[in-house]
Amino acid sequence: MNPQDLKAVVVGAGWAGEGHTKALQHCGVEVVAICARRQEIVDKVASNLGIAIASTNWEETL
């Protein structure tokens, strides 16, 4: 399986979540959504990293 065949959801938009997202994207994994507790934070990170879905509800995102 190629990394380009994988899709991921990242839970957490702090320094670790943002770092993991960048690493996944660097490897060719498509990060389709990111979740965090505060909508304004997750919106900013999603916008900066080109992620279409930004949510505060991880259960709905999955």
Secondary structure, DSSP 4 states (H G I P E B T S, - for coil): --GGG-EEEEE--SHHHHHHHHHHHHTT-EEEEEE-S-HHHHHHHHHHHT-SEEES-HHHH-
